[in-house]
Amino acid sequence: MNPSEKIILQAIQSGDAGIYRELFSRYSTSLFYYAAKFVSADEARDVVQEVFLALWQQREKISINTSLSSYLFGVTRNKCLKVLRQHHGDADHLAIKEAEYYQSNADTIDSLIEQELSDKYQDAMRKLPPKCLEVFLMSRQEEMKNKEIAAKLGISEKAVEKHISKALKHFRSELKEYLPMLSYLLQIMP
Protein backbone atom coordinates (compact mmCIF):
# COMPACT_ATOMS: atom_id res chain seq x y z
CA MET A 1 0.00 0.00 0.00
CA ASN A 2 1.47 3.33 -1.02
CA PRO A 3 1.64 6.28 1.43
CA SER A 4 -1.39 8.09 -0.02
CA GLU A 5 -3.50 4.94 0.27
CA LYS A 6 -2.40 4.58 3.91
CA ILE A 7 -3.64 8.12 4.54
CA ILE A 8 -6.96 7.31 2.84
CA LEU A 9 -7.35 4.13 4.90
CA GLN A 10 -6.52 5.98 8.13
CA ALA A 11 -9.10 8.66 7.29
CA ILE A 12 -11.75 6.02 6.67
CA GLN A 13 -10.80 4.19 9.86
CA SER A 14 -11.30 7.43 11.78
CA GLY A 15 -14.78 7.83 10.27
CA ASP A 16 -14.13 10.45 7.58
CA ALA A 17 -17.31 10.10 5.51
CA GLY A 18 -16.05 12.53 2.85
CA ILE A 19 -13.02 10.37 2.04
CA TYR A 20 -15.26 7.30 2.08
CA ARG A 21 -17.61 8.91 -0.46
CA GLU A 22 -14.62 9.87 -2.62
CA LEU A 23 -13.35 6.29 -2.49
CA PHE A 24 -16.82 5.06 -3.48
CA SER A 25 -16.95 7.57 -6.33
CA ARG A 26 -13.52 6.54 -7.56
CA TYR A 27 -13.98 2.76 -7.50
CA SER A 28 -17.69 1.90 -7.65
CA THR A 29 -17.99 2.03 -11.44
CA SER A 30 -14.95 -0.13 -12.16
CA LEU A 31 -15.97 -2.58 -9.41
CA PHE A 32 -19.45 -2.75 -10.94
CA TYR A 33 -18.05 -3.59 -14.38
CA TYR A 34 -15.74 -6.15 -12.87
CA ALA A 35 -18.57 -7.79 -10.89
CA ALA A 36 -20.82 -7.75 -13.96
CA LYS A 37 -18.36 -10.14 -15.63
CA PHE A 38 -19.55 -12.82 -13.20
CA VAL A 39 -23.08 -11.92 -12.07
CA SER A 40 -26.09 -10.02 -13.43
CA ALA A 41 -26.16 -6.22 -13.44
CA ASP A 42 -28.55 -6.14 -10.47
CA GLU A 43 -26.38 -8.58 -8.53
CA ALA A 44 -23.27 -6.60 -9.46
CA ARG A 45 -24.82 -3.41 -8.05
CA ASP A 46 -25.70 -5.27 -4.85
CA VAL A 47 -22.20 -6.73 -4.60
CA VAL A 48 -20.58 -3.29 -4.92
CA GLN A 49 -22.94 -1.86 -2.31
CA GLU A 50 -22.07 -4.75 0.03
CA VAL A 51 -18.33 -4.22 -0.51
CA PHE A 52 -18.51 -0.56 0.49
CA LEU A 53 -20.99 -1.18 3.30
CA ALA A 54 -18.67 -3.83 4.78
CA LEU A 55 -15.69 -1.48 4.38
CA TRP A 56 -17.51 1.23 6.33
CA GLN A 57 -18.92 -1.09 9.01
CA GLN A 58 -15.56 -2.78 9.59
CA ARG A 59 -13.45 0.35 9.07
CA GLU A 60 -12.00 0.47 12.58
CA LYS A 61 -10.58 -3.05 12.49
CA ILE A 62 -9.77 -3.45 8.80
CA SER A 63 -6.21 -4.27 7.83
CA ILE A 64 -5.07 -4.08 4.21
CA ASN A 65 -1.68 -5.43 3.17
CA THR A 66 -2.08 -4.95 -0.59
CA SER A 67 -3.02 -1.89 -2.59
CA LEU A 68 -6.44 -0.45 -1.91
CA SER A 69 -7.64 -1.33 -5.42
CA SER A 70 -6.42 -4.93 -5.07
CA TYR A 71 -8.26 -5.21 -1.79
CA LEU A 72 -11.51 -3.81 -3.22
CA PHE A 73 -11.33 -5.97 -6.35
CA GLY A 74 -10.50 -9.03 -4.25
CA VAL A 75 -13.47 -8.49 -1.91
CA THR A 76 -15.71 -7.89 -4.93
CA ARG A 77 -14.50 -11.08 -6.59
CA ASN A 78 -15.09 -13.10 -3.42
CA LYS A 79 -18.60 -11.70 -2.99
CA CYS A 80 -19.36 -12.55 -6.64
CA LEU A 81 -18.19 -16.11 -6.07
CA LYS A 82 -20.45 -16.33 -3.02
CA VAL A 83 -23.43 -15.07 -5.06
CA LEU A 84 -22.69 -17.52 -7.87
CA ARG A 85 -22.41 -20.47 -5.53
CA GLN A 86 -25.46 -19.58 -3.45
CA HIS A 87 -27.89 -18.51 -6.15
CA HIS A 88 -26.76 -20.11 -9.36
CA GLY A 89 -25.15 -23.41 -8.47
CA ASP A 90 -23.76 -25.17 -11.52
CA ALA A 91 -25.76 -23.00 -13.92
CA ASP A 92 -22.93 -20.47 -14.04
CA HIS A 93 -20.06 -22.93 -14.00
CA LEU A 94 -18.01 -20.87 -16.47
CA ALA A 95 -18.45 -17.66 -14.48
CA ILE A 96 -17.39 -19.48 -11.32
CA LYS A 97 -14.32 -20.84 -13.09
CA GLU A 98 -13.44 -17.36 -14.37
CA ALA A 99 -13.83 -15.83 -10.91
CA GLU A 100 -11.70 -18.62 -9.44
CA TYR A 101 -9.07 -17.91 -12.09
CA TYR A 102 -8.92 -14.28 -10.99
CA GLN A 103 -8.77 -15.44 -7.39
CA SER A 104 -5.71 -17.57 -8.10
CA ASN A 105 -4.09 -14.91 -10.32
CA ALA A 106 -4.44 -11.77 -8.24
CA ASP A 107 -1.79 -10.00 -10.34
CA THR A 108 -4.27 -9.94 -13.22
CA ILE A 109 -6.64 -7.75 -11.22
CA ASP A 110 -3.89 -5.41 -10.14
CA SER A 111 -2.80 -4.76 -13.70
CA LEU A 112 -1.61 -1.20 -13.99
CA ILE A 113 -3.09 -0.91 -17.47
CA GLU A 114 -6.54 -1.99 -16.31
CA GLN A 115 -6.41 0.38 -13.35
CA GLU A 116 -5.23 3.26 -15.50
CA LEU A 117 -7.98 2.58 -18.03
CA SER A 118 -10.55 2.38 -15.28
CA ASP A 119 -9.44 5.74 -13.90
CA LYS A 120 -9.49 7.33 -17.37
CA TYR A 121 -12.93 5.84 -18.06
CA GLN A 122 -14.30 7.23 -14.79
CA ASP A 123 -12.80 10.64 -15.56
CA ALA A 124 -14.38 10.55 -19.04
CA MET A 125 -17.75 9.64 -17.51
CA ARG A 126 -17.55 12.60 -15.12
CA LYS A 127 -17.01 14.94 -18.09
CA LEU A 128 -20.21 13.90 -19.87
CA PRO A 129 -23.20 16.25 -19.59
CA PRO A 130 -25.67 14.90 -16.99
CA LYS A 131 -28.47 14.03 -19.45
CA CYS A 132 -26.03 12.36 -21.84
CA LEU A 133 -24.57 10.30 -18.99
CA GLU A 134 -28.03 9.36 -17.75
CA VAL A 135 -29.10 8.12 -21.19
CA PHE A 136 -25.81 6.26 -21.72
CA LEU A 137 -26.06 4.49 -18.34
CA MET A 138 -29.69 3.56 -18.94
CA SER A 139 -28.69 2.09 -22.28
CA ARG A 140 -25.57 0.24 -21.09
CA GLN A 141 -26.09 -0.54 -17.41
CA GLU A 142 -29.83 -1.02 -17.33
CA GLU A 143 -29.94 -2.51 -20.84
CA MET A 144 -32.94 -0.40 -21.75
CA LYS A 145 -33.97 -0.02 -25.37
CA ASN A 146 -33.92 3.47 -26.90
CA LYS A 147 -37.73 3.50 -27.00
CA GLU A 148 -37.91 2.70 -23.27
CA ILE A 149 -35.39 5.40 -22.42
CA ALA A 150 -37.28 7.94 -24.52
CA ALA A 151 -40.55 7.09 -22.78
CA LYS A 152 -39.02 7.18 -19.31
CA LEU A 153 -37.27 10.52 -19.85
CA GLY A 154 -39.96 12.11 -22.00
CA ILE A 155 -37.63 12.73 -24.94
CA SER A 156 -37.65 11.49 -28.53
CA GLU A 157 -35.88 8.31 -29.64
CA LYS A 158 -33.77 10.52 -31.91
CA ALA A 159 -32.61 12.48 -28.84
CA VAL A 160 -31.72 9.21 -27.11
CA GLU A 161 -29.68 8.14 -30.16
CA LYS A 162 -27.91 11.51 -30.19
CA HIS A 163 -27.02 11.26 -26.50
CA ILE A 164 -25.63 7.73 -26.93
CA SER A 165 -23.68 8.76 -30.04
CA LYS A 166 -22.32 11.80 -28.21
CA ALA A 167 -21.24 9.64 -25.26
CA LEU A 168 -19.52 7.09 -27.51
CA LYS A 169 -17.76 9.84 -29.47
CA HIS A 170 -16.66 11.41 -26.19
CA PHE A 171 -15.24 8.09 -24.95
CA ARG A 172 -13.40 7.51 -28.23
CA SER A 173 -11.85 10.96 -27.97
CA GLU A 174 -10.98 10.78 -24.27
CA LEU A 175 -9.67 7.21 -24.44
CA LYS A 176 -8.13 7.10 -27.92
CA GLU A 177 -4.77 5.91 -26.65
CA TYR A 178 -6.52 3.14 -24.73
CA LEU A 179 -8.79 1.83 -27.52
CA PRO A 180 -7.34 -1.70 -27.47
CA MET A 181 -8.03 -1.97 -23.73
CA LEU A 182 -11.36 -0.17 -24.13
CA SER A 183 -12.61 -2.97 -26.36
CA TYR A 184 -11.97 -5.29 -23.42
CA LEU A 185 -13.90 -3.04 -21.05
CA LEU A 186 -16.84 -2.77 -23.44
CA GLN A 187 -17.04 -6.57 -23.60
CA ILE A 188 -17.71 -6.70 -19.86
CA MET A 189 -20.20 -3.85 -19.76
CA PRO A 190 -23.72 -5.01 -19.00
C-alpha positions, -999 to 999 in steps of 0.1 A, spaced: 0 0 0 15 33 -10 16 63 14 -14 81 0 -35 49 3 -24 46 39 -36 81 45 -70 73 28 -74 41 49 -65 60 81 -91 87 73 -118 60 67 -108 42 99 -113 74 118 -148 78 103 -141 105 76 -173 101 55 -160 125 28 -130 104 20 -153 73 21 -176 89 -5 -146 99 -26 -134 63 -25 -168 51 -35 -170 76 -63 -135 65 -76 -140 28 -75 -177 19 -76 -180 20 -114 -150 -1 -122 -160 -26 -94 -194 -28 -109 -181 -36 -144 -157 -62 -129 -186 -78 -109 -208 -77 -140 -184 -101 -156 -196 -128 -132 -231 -119 -121 -261 -100 -134 -262 -62 -134 -286 -61 -105 -264 -86 -85 -233 -66 -95 -248 -34 -81 -257 -53 -49 -222 -67 -46 -206 -33 -49 -229 -19 -23 -221 -47 0 -183 -42 -5 -185 -6 5 -210 -12 33 -187 -38 48 -157 -15 44 -175 12 63 -189 -11 90 -156 -28 96 -134 3 91 -120 5 126 -106 -30 125 -98 -35 88 -62 -43 78 -51 -41 42 -17 -54 32 -21 -50 -6 -30 -19 -26 -64 -4 -19 -76 -13 -54 -64 -49 -51 -83 -52 -18 -115 -38 -32 -113 -60 -64 -105 -90 -43 -135 -85 -19 -157 -79 -49 -145 -111 -66 -151 -131 -34 -186 -117 -30 -194 -125 -66 -182 -161 -61 -205 -163 -30 -234 -151 -51 -227 -175 -79 -224 -205 -55 -255 -196 -35 -279 -185 -61 -268 -201 -94 -251 -234 -85 -238 -252 -115 -258 -230 -139 -229 -205 -140 -201 -229 -140 -180 -209 -165 -185 -177 -145 -174 -195 -113 -143 -208 -131 -134 -174 -144 -138 -158 -109 -117 -186 -94 -91 -179 -121 -89 -143 -110 -88 -154 -74 -57 -176 -81 -41 -149 -103 -44 -118 -82 -18 -100 -103 -43 -99 -132 -66 -77 -112 -39 -54 -101 -28 -48 -137 -16 -12 -140 -31 -9 -175 -65 -20 -163 -64 4 -134 -52 33 -155 -80 26 -180 -106 24 -153 -94 57 -139 -95 73 -174 -129 58 -181 -143 72 -148 -128 106 -156 -144 106 -190 -178 96 -175 -175 126 -151 -170 149 -181 -202 139 -199 -232 162 -196 -257 149 -170 -285 140 -194 -260 124 -218 -246 103 -190 -280 94 -177 -291 81 -212 -258 63 -217 -261 45 -183 -297 36 -189 -287 21 -223 -256 2 -211 -261 -5 -174 -298 -10 -173 -299 -25 -208 -329 -4 -217 -340 0 -254 -339 35 -269 -377 35 -270 -379 27 -233 -354 54 -224 -373 79 -245 -406 71 -228 -390 72 -193 -373 105 -198 -400 121 -220 -376 127 -249 -376 115 -285 -359 83 -296 -338 105 -319 -326 125 -288 -317 92 -271 -297 81 -302 -279 115 -302 -270 113 -265 -256 77 -269 -237 88 -300 -223 118 -282 -212 96 -253 -195 71 -275 -178 98 -295 -167 114 -262 -152 81 -249 -134 75 -282 -118 110 -280 -110 108 -243 -97 72 -244 -81 71 -279 -48 59 -267 -65 31 -247 -88 18 -275 -73 -17 -275 -80 -20 -237 -114 -2 -241 -126 -30 -264 -120 -53 -234 -139 -30 -211 -168 -28 -234 -170 -66 -236 -177 -67 -199 -202 -38 -198 -237 -50 -190 
